[in-house]
Amino acid sequence: MTLAVTDSGQLSGSTGCNRFAGQMSITGEGQVIIGPLATTRMACAMDAMQQEHDFLATLATIDRFEINESGDLVLLHGNEVAILAGR
């Protein structure tokens, strides 16, 4: 899976099956809103489709972000790390 964020807040990437794109808006100190997201609609193996579903569902729950000491993007749901996006 891949995830990229531009300076203007464009979010894009691949779920391993389909590509997605949308917005990531910073709403406060470390607070974000992601979405809505658009995806391509290719069919893949069932396990890849489940991974895609889980990943996109997780993205929808993100409400905060941090940048860790390694420069990685840490996306959080509450206080839980949901996605760690390395460089």
PyMOL Python script that loads the backbone (N, CA, C, O; Angstrom):
from pymol import cmd

cmd.read_pdbstr("""\
ATOM      1  N   MET A   1       0.841  -1.175   0.000  1.00  0.00           N
ATOM      2  CA  MET A   1       0.000   0.000   0.000  1.00  0.00           C
ATOM      3  C   MET A   1       0.882   1.233   0.000  1.00  0.00           C
ATOM      4  O   MET A   1       1.984   1.225   0.550  1.00  0.00           O
ATOM      5  N   THR A   2       0.387   2.294  -0.623  1.00  0.00           N
ATOM      6  CA  THR A   2       1.105   3.559  -0.636  1.00  0.00           C
ATOM      7  C   THR A   2       0.154   4.677  -0.238  1.00  0.00           C
ATOM      8  O   THR A   2      -1.065   4.570  -0.367  1.00  0.00           O
ATOM      9  N   LEU A   3       0.760   5.756   0.251  1.00  0.00           N
ATOM     10  CA  LEU A   3       0.004   6.924   0.685  1.00  0.00           C
ATOM     11  C   LEU A   3       0.891   8.139   0.469  1.00  0.00           C
ATOM     12  O   LEU A   3       2.034   8.167   0.923  1.00  0.00           O
ATOM     13  N   ALA A   4       0.367   9.138  -0.222  1.00  0.00           N
ATOM     14  CA  ALA A   4       1.112  10.379  -0.448  1.00  0.00           C
ATOM     15  C   ALA A   4       0.210  11.561  -0.141  1.00  0.00           C
ATOM     16  O   ALA A   4      -0.986  11.536  -0.431  1.00  0.00           O
ATOM     17  N   VAL A   5       0.795  12.601   0.449  1.00  0.00           N
ATOM     18  CA  VAL A   5       0.069  13.829   0.760  1.00  0.00           C
ATOM     19  C   VAL A   5       0.870  14.991   0.193  1.00  0.00           C
ATOM     20  O   VAL A   5       2.068  15.106   0.449  1.00  0.00           O
ATOM     21  N   THR A   6       0.212  15.853  -0.579  1.00  0.00           N
ATOM     22  CA  THR A   6       0.886  17.026  -1.128  1.00  0.00           C
ATOM     23  C   THR A   6       0.757  18.199  -0.161  1.00  0.00           C
ATOM     24  O   THR A   6      -0.004  18.140   0.805  1.00  0.00           O
ATOM     25  N   ASP A   7       1.511  19.265  -0.433  1.00  0.00           N
ATOM     26  CA  ASP A   7       1.432  20.475   0.392  1.00  0.00           C
ATOM     27  C   ASP A   7       0.034  21.077   0.396  1.00  0.00           C
ATOM     28  O   ASP A   7      -0.354  21.735   1.361  1.00  0.00           O
ATOM     29  N   SER A   8      -0.731  20.858  -0.678  1.00  0.00           N
ATOM     30  CA  SER A   8      -2.081  21.421  -0.760  1.00  0.00           C
ATOM     31  C   SER A   8      -3.136  20.505  -0.138  1.00  0.00           C
ATOM     32  O   SER A   8      -4.325  20.824  -0.164  1.00  0.00           O
ATOM     33  N   GLY A   9      -2.708  19.366   0.421  1.00  0.00           N
ATOM     34  CA  GLY A   9      -3.653  18.485   1.095  1.00  0.00           C
ATOM     35  C   GLY A   9      -4.238  17.397   0.225  1.00  0.00           C
ATOM     36  O   GLY A   9      -5.138  16.683   0.666  1.00  0.00           O
ATOM     37  N   GLN A  10      -3.749  17.245  -1.019  1.00  0.00           N
ATOM     38  CA  GLN A  10      -4.202  16.147  -1.867  1.00  0.00           C
ATOM     39  C   GLN A  10      -3.648  14.850  -1.317  1.00  0.00           C
ATOM     40  O   GLN A  10      -2.449  14.743  -1.059  1.00  0.00           O
ATOM     41  N   LEU A  11      -4.498  13.879  -1.137  1.00  0.00           N
ATOM     42  CA  LEU A  11      -4.131  12.573  -0.629  1.00  0.00           C
ATOM     43  C   LEU A  11      -4.324  11.578  -1.766  1.00  0.00           C
ATOM     44  O   LEU A  11      -5.353  11.602  -2.441  1.00  0.00           O
ATOM     45  N   SER A  12      -3.348  10.708  -1.984  1.00  0.00           N
ATOM     46  CA  SER A  12      -3.488   9.700  -3.029  1.00  0.00           C
ATOM     47  C   SER A  12      -2.641   8.500  -2.678  1.00  0.00           C
ATOM     48  O   SER A  12      -1.777   8.565  -1.803  1.00  0.00           O
ATOM     49  N   GLY A  13      -2.897   7.402  -3.370  1.00  0.00           N
ATOM     50  CA  GLY A  13      -2.107   6.213  -3.137  1.00  0.00           C
ATOM     51  C   GLY A  13      -2.737   4.991  -3.749  1.00  0.00           C
ATOM     52  O   GLY A  13      -3.634   5.076  -4.588  1.00  0.00           O
ATOM     53  N   SER A  14      -2.243   3.844  -3.305  1.00  0.00           N
ATOM     54  CA  SER A  14      -2.714   2.562  -3.794  1.00  0.00           C
ATOM     55  C   SER A  14      -3.029   1.674  -2.598  1.00  0.00           C
ATOM     56  O   SER A  14      -2.316   1.686  -1.595  1.00  0.00           O
ATOM     57  N   THR A  15      -4.092   0.913  -2.716  1.00  0.00           N
ATOM     58  CA  THR A  15      -4.475  -0.032  -1.672  1.00  0.00           C
ATOM     59  C   THR A  15      -3.832  -1.393  -1.898  1.00  0.00           C
ATOM     60  O   THR A  15      -4.020  -2.312  -1.102  1.00  0.00           O
ATOM     61  N   GLY A  16      -3.085  -1.522  -2.969  1.00  0.00           N
ATOM     62  CA  GLY A  16      -2.556  -2.810  -3.373  1.00  0.00           C
ATOM     63  C   GLY A  16      -3.425  -3.439  -4.441  1.00  0.00           C
ATOM     64  O   GLY A  16      -3.016  -4.387  -5.112  1.00  0.00           O
ATOM     65  N   CYS A  17      -4.621  -2.912  -4.595  1.00  0.00           N
ATOM     66  CA  CYS A  17      -5.558  -3.368  -5.613  1.00  0.00           C
ATOM     67  C   CYS A  17      -5.992  -2.178  -6.474  1.00  0.00           C
ATOM     68  O   CYS A  17      -5.831  -2.199  -7.694  1.00  0.00           O
ATOM     69  N   ASN A  18      -6.525  -1.172  -5.852  1.00  0.00           N
ATOM     70  CA  ASN A  18      -7.011   0.026  -6.543  1.00  0.00           C
ATOM     71  C   ASN A  18      -6.254   1.263  -6.086  1.00  0.00           C
ATOM     72  O   ASN A  18      -5.579   1.262  -5.056  1.00  0.00           O
ATOM     73  N   ARG A  19      -6.385   2.311  -6.877  1.00  0.00           N
ATOM     74  CA  ARG A  19      -5.815   3.608  -6.517  1.00  0.00           C
ATOM     75  C   ARG A  19      -6.919   4.434  -5.866  1.00  0.00           C
ATOM     76  O   ARG A  19      -8.103   4.228  -6.134  1.00  0.00           O
ATOM     77  N   PHE A  20      -6.517   5.375  -5.005  1.00  0.00           N
ATOM     78  CA  PHE A  20      -7.483   6.261  -4.360  1.00  0.00           C
ATOM     79  C   PHE A  20      -6.941   7.684  -4.380  1.00  0.00           C
ATOM     80  O   PHE A  20      -5.739   7.908  -4.525  1.00  0.00           O
ATOM     81  N   ALA A  21      -7.845   8.630  -4.232  1.00  0.00           N
ATOM     82  CA  ALA A  21      -7.475  10.048  -4.167  1.00  0.00           C
ATOM     83  C   ALA A  21      -8.549  10.791  -3.392  1.00  0.00           C
ATOM     84  O   ALA A  21      -9.712  10.387  -3.368  1.00  0.00           O
ATOM     85  N   GLY A  22      -8.141  11.885  -2.761  1.00  0.00           N
ATOM     86  CA  GLY A  22      -9.074  12.705  -2.009  1.00  0.00           C
ATOM     87  C   GLY A  22      -8.336  13.827  -1.315  1.00  0.00           C
ATOM     88  O   GLY A  22      -7.231  14.196  -1.713  1.00  0.00           O
ATOM     89  N   GLN A  23      -8.941  14.364  -0.288  1.00  0.00           N
ATOM     90  CA  GLN A  23      -8.384  15.492   0.459  1.00  0.00           C
ATOM     91  C   GLN A  23      -8.065  15.100   1.893  1.00  0.00           C
ATOM     92  O   GLN A  23      -8.720  14.240   2.482  1.00  0.00           O
ATOM     93  N   MET A  24      -7.052  15.746   2.436  1.00  0.00           N
ATOM     94  CA  MET A  24      -6.735  15.673   3.859  1.00  0.00           C
ATOM     95  C   MET A  24      -6.651  17.115   4.344  1.00  0.00           C
ATOM     96  O   MET A  24      -5.731  17.845   3.973  1.00  0.00           O
ATOM     97  N   SER A  25      -7.601  17.525   5.165  1.00  0.00           N
ATOM     98  CA  SER A  25      -7.664  18.898   5.651  1.00  0.00           C
ATOM     99  C   SER A  25      -7.198  18.971   7.095  1.00  0.00           C
ATOM    100  O   SER A  25      -7.675  18.227   7.952  1.00  0.00           O
ATOM    101  N   ILE A  26      -6.262  19.872   7.355  1.00  0.00           N
ATOM    102  CA  ILE A  26      -5.815  20.103   8.729  1.00  0.00           C
ATOM    103  C   ILE A  26      -6.794  21.078   9.357  1.00  0.00           C
ATOM    104  O   ILE A  26      -6.995  22.179   8.845  1.00  0.00           O
ATOM    105  N   THR A  27      -7.411  20.673  10.478  1.00  0.00           N
ATOM    106  CA  THR A  27      -8.455  21.485  11.095  1.00  0.00           C
ATOM    107  C   THR A  27      -8.023  22.124  12.396  1.00  0.00           C
ATOM    108  O   THR A  27      -8.773  22.914  12.970  1.00  0.00           O
ATOM    109  N   GLY A  28      -6.862  21.811  12.865  1.00  0.00           N
ATOM    110  CA  GLY A  28      -6.364  22.361  14.123  1.00  0.00           C
ATOM    111  C   GLY A  28      -4.985  21.802  14.379  1.00  0.00           C
ATOM    112  O   GLY A  28      -4.418  21.142  13.509  1.00  0.00           O
ATOM    113  N   GLU A  29      -4.438  22.048  15.537  1.00  0.00           N
ATOM    114  CA  GLU A  29      -3.112  21.567  15.889  1.00  0.00           C
ATOM    115  C   GLU A  29      -3.098  20.041  15.905  1.00  0.00           C
ATOM    116  O   GLU A  29      -3.477  19.414  16.895  1.00  0.00           O
ATOM    117  N   GLY A  30      -2.660  19.458  14.804  1.00  0.00           N
ATOM    118  CA  GLY A  30      -2.572  18.012  14.700  1.00  0.00           C
ATOM    119  C   GLY A  30      -3.871  17.303  14.384  1.00  0.00           C
ATOM    120  O   GLY A  30      -3.904  16.073  14.337  1.00  0.00           O
ATOM    121  N   GLN A  31      -4.945  18.051  14.165  1.00  0.00           N
ATOM    122  CA  GLN A  31      -6.235  17.438  13.861  1.00  0.00           C
ATOM    123  C   GLN A  31      -6.493  17.466  12.361  1.00  0.00           C
ATOM    124  O   GLN A  31      -6.185  18.451  11.690  1.00  0.00           O
ATOM    125  N   VAL A  32      -7.062  16.375  11.834  1.00  0.00           N
ATOM    126  CA  VAL A  32      -7.311  16.276  10.398  1.00  0.00           C
ATOM    127  C   VAL A  32      -8.677  15.664  10.112  1.00  0.00           C
ATOM    128  O   VAL A  32      -9.281  14.983  10.941  1.00  0.00           O
ATOM    129  N   ILE A  33      -9.128  15.945   8.896  1.00  0.00           N
ATOM    130  CA  ILE A  33     -10.295  15.276   8.324  1.00  0.00           C
ATOM    131  C   ILE A  33      -9.838  14.719   6.983  1.00  0.00           C
ATOM    132  O   ILE A  33      -9.262  15.439   6.168  1.00  0.00           O
ATOM    133  N   ILE A  34     -10.096  13.436   6.758  1.00  0.00           N
ATOM    134  CA  ILE A  34      -9.750  12.799   5.496  1.00  0.00           C
ATOM    135  C   ILE A  34     -11.025  12.474   4.747  1.00  0.00           C
ATOM    136  O   ILE A  34     -11.960  11.896   5.301  1.00  0.00           O
ATOM    137  N   GLY A  35     -11.051  12.860   3.462  1.00  0.00           N
ATOM    138  CA  GLY A  35     -12.158  12.458   2.598  1.00  0.00           C
ATOM    139  C   GLY A  35     -12.933  13.623   2.072  1.00  0.00           C
ATOM    140  O   GLY A  35     -12.690  14.773   2.436  1.00  0.00           O
ATOM    141  N   PRO A  36     -13.857  13.319   1.224  1.00  0.00           N
ATOM    142  CA  PRO A  36     -14.179  11.976   0.738  1.00  0.00           C
ATOM    143  C   PRO A  36     -13.087  11.456  -0.194  1.00  0.00           C
ATOM    144  O   PRO A  36     -12.348  12.233  -0.798  1.00  0.00           O
ATOM    145  N   LEU A  37     -12.999  10.138  -0.300  1.00  0.00           N
ATOM    146  CA  LEU A  37     -12.020   9.504  -1.170  1.00  0.00           C
ATOM    147  C   LEU A  37     -12.720   8.868  -2.366  1.00  0.00           C
ATOM    148  O   LEU A  37     -13.811   8.310  -2.243  1.00  0.00           O
ATOM    149  N   ALA A  38     -12.078   8.963  -3.512  1.00  0.00           N
ATOM    150  CA  ALA A  38     -12.543   8.277  -4.721  1.00  0.00           C
ATOM    151  C   ALA A  38     -11.567   7.148  -5.006  1.00  0.00           C
ATOM    152  O   ALA A  38     -10.364   7.299  -4.795  1.00  0.00           O
ATOM    153  N   THR A  39     -12.073   6.021  -5.481  1.00  0.00           N
ATOM    154  CA  THR A  39     -11.216   4.893  -5.799  1.00  0.00           C
ATOM    155  C   THR A  39     -11.530   4.367  -7.192  1.00  0.00           C
ATOM    156  O   THR A  39     -12.639   4.525  -7.703  1.00  0.00           O
ATOM    157  N   THR A  40     -10.522   3.737  -7.795  1.00  0.00           N
ATOM    158  CA  THR A  40     -10.805   2.976  -9.003  1.00  0.00           C
ATOM    159  C   THR A  40     -11.563   1.738  -8.559  1.00  0.00           C
ATOM    160  O   THR A  40     -11.660   1.479  -7.359  1.00  0.00           O
ATOM    161  N   ARG A  41     -12.102   0.963  -9.496  1.00  0.00           N
ATOM    162  CA  ARG A  41     -12.990  -0.133  -9.110  1.00  0.00           C
ATOM    163  C   ARG A  41     -12.602  -1.450  -9.775  1.00  0.00           C
ATOM    164  O   ARG A  41     -13.448  -2.154 -10.326  1.00  0.00           O
ATOM    165  N   MET A  42     -11.316  -1.771  -9.716  1.00  0.00           N
ATOM    166  CA  MET A  42     -10.857  -3.038 -10.267  1.00  0.00           C
ATOM    167  C   MET A  42     -11.134  -4.160  -9.272  1.00  0.00           C
ATOM    168  O   MET A  42     -11.063  -3.959  -8.060  1.00  0.00           O
ATOM    169  N   ALA A  43     -11.447  -5.333  -9.793  1.00  0.00           N
ATOM    170  CA  ALA A  43     -11.628  -6.504  -8.944  1.00  0.00           C
ATOM    171  C   ALA A  43     -10.270  -7.161  -8.729  1.00  0.00           C
ATOM    172  O   ALA A  43      -9.447  -7.219  -9.642  1.00  0.00           O
ATOM    173  N   CYS A  44     -10.048  -7.647  -7.534  1.00  0.00           N
ATOM    174  CA  CYS A  44      -8.801  -8.317  -7.176  1.00  0.00           C
ATOM    175  C   CYS A  44      -9.148  -9.576  -6.395  1.00  0.00           C
ATOM    176  O   CYS A  44     -10.318  -9.882  -6.163  1.00  0.00           O
ATOM    177  N   ALA A  45      -8.111 -10.295  -5.997  1.00  0.00           N
ATOM    178  CA  ALA A  45      -8.323 -11.477  -5.166  1.00  0.00           C
ATOM    179  C   ALA A  45      -9.043 -11.082  -3.879  1.00  0.00           C
ATOM    180  O   ALA A  45      -8.911  -9.948  -3.417  1.00  0.00           O
ATOM    181  N   MET A  46      -9.788 -11.995  -3.311  1.00  0.00           N
ATOM    182  CA  MET A  46     -10.600 -11.707  -2.128  1.00  0.00           C
ATOM    183  C   MET A  46      -9.770 -11.146  -0.975  1.00  0.00           C
ATOM    184  O   MET A  46     -10.218 -10.216  -0.304  1.00  0.00           O
ATOM    185  N   ASP A  47      -8.567 -11.686  -0.723  1.00  0.00           N
ATOM    186  CA  ASP A  47      -7.759 -11.174   0.382  1.00  0.00           C
ATOM    187  C   ASP A  47      -7.284  -9.749   0.108  1.00  0.00           C
ATOM    188  O   ASP A  47      -7.182  -8.948   1.037  1.00  0.00           O
ATOM    189  N   ALA A  48      -6.993  -9.420  -1.147  1.00  0.00           N
ATOM    190  CA  ALA A  48      -6.601  -8.049  -1.499  1.00  0.00           C
ATOM    191  C   ALA A  48      -7.779  -7.098  -1.352  1.00  0.00           C
ATOM    192  O   ALA A  48      -7.605  -5.955  -0.930  1.00  0.00           O
ATOM    193  N   MET A  49      -8.961  -7.554  -1.692  1.00  0.00           N
ATOM    194  CA  MET A  49     -10.154  -6.715  -1.544  1.00  0.00           C
ATOM    195  C   MET A  49     -10.456  -6.464  -0.065  1.00  0.00           C
ATOM    196  O   MET A  49     -10.887  -5.370   0.299  1.00  0.00           O
ATOM    197  N   GLN A  50     -10.237  -7.461   0.782  1.00  0.00           N
ATOM    198  CA  GLN A  50     -10.456  -7.286   2.221  1.00  0.00           C
ATOM    199  C   GLN A  50      -9.432  -6.310   2.797  1.00  0.00           C
ATOM    200  O   GLN A  50      -9.770  -5.456   3.617  1.00  0.00           O
ATOM    201  N   GLN A  51      -8.170  -6.446   2.359  1.00  0.00           N
ATOM    202  CA  GLN A  51      -7.116  -5.523   2.801  1.00  0.00           C
ATOM    203  C   GLN A  51      -7.466  -4.100   2.392  1.00  0.00           C
ATOM    204  O   GLN A  51      -7.301  -3.168   3.180  1.00  0.00           O
ATOM    205  N   GLU A  52      -7.946  -3.928   1.168  1.00  0.00           N
ATOM    206  CA  GLU A  52      -8.350  -2.610   0.687  1.00  0.00           C
ATOM    207  C   GLU A  52      -9.489  -2.051   1.532  1.00  0.00           C
ATOM    208  O   GLU A  52      -9.446  -0.895   1.952  1.00  0.00           O
ATOM    209  N   HIS A  53     -10.495  -2.861   1.778  1.00  0.00           N
ATOM    210  CA  HIS A  53     -11.637  -2.422   2.588  1.00  0.00           C
ATOM    211  C   HIS A  53     -11.181  -1.972   3.973  1.00  0.00           C
ATOM    212  O   HIS A  53     -11.594  -0.919   4.459  1.00  0.00           O
ATOM    213  N   ASP A  54     -10.328  -2.776   4.604  1.00  0.00           N
ATOM    214  CA  ASP A  54      -9.842  -2.455   5.947  1.00  0.00           C
ATOM    215  C   ASP A  54      -9.024  -1.167   5.952  1.00  0.00           C
ATOM    216  O   ASP A  54      -9.176  -0.340   6.851  1.00  0.00           O
ATOM    217  N   PHE A  55      -8.158  -0.992   4.954  1.00  0.00           N
ATOM    218  CA  PHE A  55      -7.320   0.196   4.861  1.00  0.00           C
ATOM    219  C   PHE A  55      -8.168   1.455   4.679  1.00  0.00           C
ATOM    220  O   PHE A  55      -7.969   2.446   5.383  1.00  0.00           O
ATOM    221  N   LEU A  56      -9.113   1.419   3.738  1.00  0.00           N
ATOM    222  CA  LEU A  56      -9.961   2.595   3.488  1.00  0.00           C
ATOM    223  C   LEU A  56     -10.862   2.887   4.694  1.00  0.00           C
ATOM    224  O   LEU A  56     -11.116   4.050   5.010  1.00  0.00           O
ATOM    225  N   ALA A  57     -11.340   1.849   5.357  1.00  0.00           N
ATOM    226  CA  ALA A  57     -12.154   2.048   6.566  1.00  0.00           C
ATOM    227  C   ALA A  57     -11.312   2.689   7.670  1.00  0.00           C
ATOM    228  O   ALA A  57     -11.800   3.551   8.401  1.00  0.00           O
ATOM    229  N   THR A  58     -10.060   2.274   7.793  1.00  0.00           N
ATOM    230  CA  THR A  58      -9.167   2.867   8.783  1.00  0.00           C
ATOM    231  C   THR A  58      -8.903   4.330   8.458  1.00  0.00           C
ATOM    232  O   THR A  58      -8.934   5.174   9.353  1.00  0.00           O
ATOM    233  N   LEU A  59      -8.641   4.648   7.179  1.00  0.00           N
ATOM    234  CA  LEU A  59      -8.423   6.045   6.791  1.00  0.00           C
ATOM    235  C   LEU A  59      -9.606   6.928   7.191  1.00  0.00           C
ATOM    236  O   LEU A  59      -9.426   8.077   7.595  1.00  0.00           O
ATOM    237  N   ALA A  60     -10.804   6.385   7.076  1.00  0.00           N
ATOM    238  CA  ALA A  60     -12.014   7.158   7.407  1.00  0.00           C
ATOM    239  C   ALA A  60     -12.102   7.491   8.890  1.00  0.00           C
ATOM    240  O   ALA A  60     -12.832   8.408   9.267  1.00  0.00           O
ATOM    241  N   THR A  61     -11.375   6.766   9.740  1.00  0.00           N
ATOM    242  CA  THR A  61     -11.444   7.009  11.184  1.00  0.00           C
ATOM    243  C   THR A  61     -10.372   7.975  11.685  1.00  0.00           C
ATOM    244  O   THR A  61     -10.409   8.383  12.846  1.00  0.00           O
ATOM    245  N   ILE A  62      -9.430   8.343  10.839  1.00  0.00           N
ATOM    246  CA  ILE A  62      -8.301   9.174  11.260  1.00  0.00           C
ATOM    247  C   ILE A  62      -8.796  10.552  11.693  1.00  0.00           C
ATOM    248  O   ILE A  62      -9.580  11.187  10.988  1.00  0.00           O
ATOM    249  N   ASP A  63      -8.332  11.009  12.857  1.00  0.00           N
ATOM    250  CA  ASP A  63      -8.708  12.341  13.321  1.00  0.00           C
ATOM    251  C   ASP A  63      -7.514  13.191  13.760  1.00  0.00           C
ATOM    252  O   ASP A  63      -7.656  14.386  14.021  1.00  0.00           O
ATOM    253  N   ARG A  64      -6.326  12.559  13.838  1.00  0.00           N
ATOM    254  CA  ARG A  64      -5.137  13.322  14.213  1.00  0.00           C
ATOM    255  C   ARG A  64      -3.932  12.805  13.451  1.00  0.00           C
ATOM    256  O   ARG A  64      -3.943  11.695  12.919  1.00  0.00           O
ATOM    257  N   PHE A  65      -2.889  13.630  13.408  1.00  0.00           N
ATOM    258  CA  PHE A  65      -1.639  13.194  12.811  1.00  0.00           C
ATOM    259  C   PHE A  65      -0.471  13.736  13.616  1.00  0.00           C
ATOM    260  O   PHE A  65      -0.597  14.719  14.345  1.00  0.00           O
ATOM    261  N   GLU A  66       0.654  13.082  13.471  1.00  0.00           N
ATOM    262  CA  GLU A  66       1.923  13.534  14.042  1.00  0.00           C
ATOM    263  C   GLU A  66       3.010  13.210  13.028  1.00  0.00           C
ATOM    264  O   GLU A  66       2.822  12.364  12.153  1.00  0.00           O
ATOM    265  N   ILE A  67       4.124  13.874  13.147  1.00  0.00           N
ATOM    266  CA  ILE A  67       5.329  13.515  12.413  1.00  0.00           C
ATOM    267  C   ILE A  67       6.310  13.021  13.466  1.00  0.00           C
ATOM    268  O   ILE A  67       6.654  13.760  14.387  1.00  0.00           O
ATOM    269  N   ASN A  68       6.766  11.771  13.338  1.00  0.00           N
ATOM    270  CA  ASN A  68       7.669  11.239  14.360  1.00  0.00           C
ATOM    271  C   ASN A  68       9.103  11.693  14.128  1.00  0.00           C
ATOM    272  O   ASN A  68       9.390  12.391  13.155  1.00  0.00           O
ATOM    273  N   GLU A  69      10.005  11.293  15.027  1.00  0.00           N
ATOM    274  CA  GLU A  69      11.400  11.739  14.964  1.00  0.00           C
ATOM    275  C   GLU A  69      12.124  11.273  13.703  1.00  0.00           C
ATOM    276  O   GLU A  69      13.151  11.845  13.337  1.00  0.00           O
ATOM    277  N   SER A  70      11.604  10.242  13.033  1.00  0.00           N
ATOM    278  CA  SER A  70      12.196   9.767  11.777  1.00  0.00           C
ATOM    279  C   SER A  70      11.627  10.491  10.560  1.00  0.00           C
ATOM    280  O   SER A  70      12.064  10.256   9.433  1.00  0.00           O
ATOM    281  N   GLY A  71      10.651  11.373  10.787  1.00  0.00           N
ATOM    282  CA  GLY A  71      10.017  12.100   9.697  1.00  0.00           C
ATOM    283  C   GLY A  71       8.848  11.360   9.069  1.00  0.00           C
ATOM    284  O   GLY A  71       8.340  11.769   8.025  1.00  0.00           O
ATOM    285  N   ASP A  72       8.415  10.261   9.708  1.00  0.00           N
ATOM    286  CA  ASP A  72       7.289   9.489   9.199  1.00  0.00           C
ATOM    287  C   ASP A  72       5.972  10.145   9.594  1.00  0.00           C
ATOM    288  O   ASP A  72       5.865  10.765  10.651  1.00  0.00           O
ATOM    289  N   LEU A  73       4.978   9.998   8.731  1.00  0.00           N
ATOM    290  CA  LEU A  73       3.633  10.478   9.026  1.00  0.00           C
ATOM    291  C   LEU A  73       2.920   9.420   9.858  1.00  0.00           C
ATOM    292  O   LEU A  73       2.811   8.264   9.449  1.00  0.00           O
ATOM    293  N   VAL A  74       2.440   9.824  11.024  1.00  0.00           N
ATOM    294  CA  VAL A  74       1.716   8.927  11.925  1.00  0.00           C
ATOM    295  C   VAL A  74       0.266   9.388  11.945  1.00  0.00           C
ATOM    296  O   VAL A  74      -0.033  10.496  12.391  1.00  0.00           O
ATOM    297  N   LEU A  75      -0.635   8.539  11.461  1.00  0.00           N
ATOM    298  CA  LEU A  75      -2.061   8.858  11.447  1.00  0.00           C
ATOM    299  C   LEU A  75      -2.721   8.134  12.609  1.00  0.00           C
ATOM    300  O   LEU A  75      -2.545   6.930  12.792  1.00  0.00           O
ATOM    301  N   LEU A  76      -3.480   8.888  13.388  1.00  0.00           N
ATOM    302  CA  LEU A  76      -4.049   8.364  14.624  1.00  0.00           C
ATOM    303  C   LEU A  76      -5.566   8.435  14.630  1.00  0.00           C
ATOM    304  O   LEU A  76      -6.174   9.307  14.008  1.00  0.00           O
ATOM    305  N   HIS A  77      -6.151   7.504  15.342  1.00  0.00           N
ATOM    306  CA  HIS A  77      -7.565   7.528  15.683  1.00  0.00           C
ATOM    307  C   HIS A  77      -7.596   7.620  17.202  1.00  0.00           C
ATOM    308  O   HIS A  77      -7.305   6.649  17.899  1.00  0.00           O
ATOM    309  N   GLY A  78      -7.949   8.790  17.703  1.00  0.00           N
ATOM    310  CA  GLY A  78      -7.826   9.022  19.146  1.00  0.00           C
ATOM    311  C   GLY A  78      -6.353   9.005  19.499  1.00  0.00           C
ATOM    312  O   GLY A  78      -5.566   9.751  18.916  1.00  0.00           O
ATOM    313  N   ASN A  79      -5.975   8.166  20.443  1.00  0.00           N
ATOM    314  CA  ASN A  79      -4.568   8.051  20.835  1.00  0.00           C
ATOM    315  C   ASN A  79      -3.884   6.831  20.230  1.00  0.00           C
ATOM    316  O   ASN A  79      -2.718   6.567  20.521  1.00  0.00           O
ATOM    317  N   GLU A  80      -4.603   6.082  19.386  1.00  0.00           N
ATOM    318  CA  GLU A  80      -4.070   4.863  18.789  1.00  0.00           C
ATOM    319  C   GLU A  80      -3.465   5.130  17.421  1.00  0.00           C
ATOM    320  O   GLU A  80      -4.077   5.794  16.584  1.00  0.00           O
ATOM    321  N   VAL A  81      -2.251   4.607  17.191  1.00  0.00           N
ATOM    322  CA  VAL A  81      -1.644   4.693  15.861  1.00  0.00           C
ATOM    323  C   VAL A  81      -2.426   3.761  14.946  1.00  0.00           C
ATOM    324  O   VAL A  81      -2.502   2.556  15.187  1.00  0.00           O
ATOM    325  N   ALA A  82      -3.007   4.331  13.892  1.00  0.00           N
ATOM    326  CA  ALA A  82      -3.785   3.541  12.938  1.00  0.00           C
ATOM    327  C   ALA A  82      -2.972   3.221  11.693  1.00  0.00           C
ATOM    328  O   ALA A  82      -3.066   2.119  11.152  1.00  0.00           O
ATOM    329  N   ILE A  83      -2.162   4.196  11.232  1.00  0.00           N
ATOM    330  CA  ILE A  83      -1.338   4.027  10.039  1.00  0.00           C
ATOM    331  C   ILE A  83      -0.019   4.753  10.256  1.00  0.00           C
ATOM    332  O   ILE A  83       0.008   5.896  10.710  1.00  0.00           O
ATOM    333  N   LEU A  84       1.057   4.083   9.931  1.00  0.00           N
ATOM    334  CA  LEU A  84       2.391   4.684   9.966  1.00  0.00           C
ATOM    335  C   LEU A  84       2.878   4.709   8.525  1.00  0.00           C
ATOM    336  O   LEU A  84       3.096   3.664   7.912  1.00  0.00           O
ATOM    337  N   ALA A  85       3.046   5.912   7.994  1.00  0.00           N
ATOM    338  CA  ALA A  85       3.466   6.077   6.588  1.00  0.00           C
ATOM    339  C   ALA A  85       4.907   6.548   6.561  1.00  0.00           C
ATOM    340  O   ALA A  85       5.187   7.722   6.802  1.00  0.00           O
ATOM    341  N   GLY A  86       5.820   5.635   6.268  1.00  0.00           N
ATOM    342  CA  GLY A  86       7.245   5.953   6.196  1.00  0.00           C
ATOM    343  C   GLY A  86       7.604   6.649   4.903  1.00  0.00           C
ATOM    344  O   GLY A  86       6.862   6.611   3.921  1.00  0.00           O
ATOM    345  N   ARG A  87       8.761   7.285   4.928  1.00  0.00           N
ATOM    346  CA  ARG A  87       9.223   7.995   3.740  1.00  0.00           C
ATOM    347  C   ARG A  87       9.703   7.056   2.695  1.00  0.00           C
ATOM    348  O   ARG A  87      10.129   7.489   1.624  1.00  0.00           O
TER     349      ARG A  87
END
""", "prot")
cmd.dss("prot")
cmd.show_as("cartoon", "prot")
cmd.util.cbc("prot")
cmd.orient("prot")
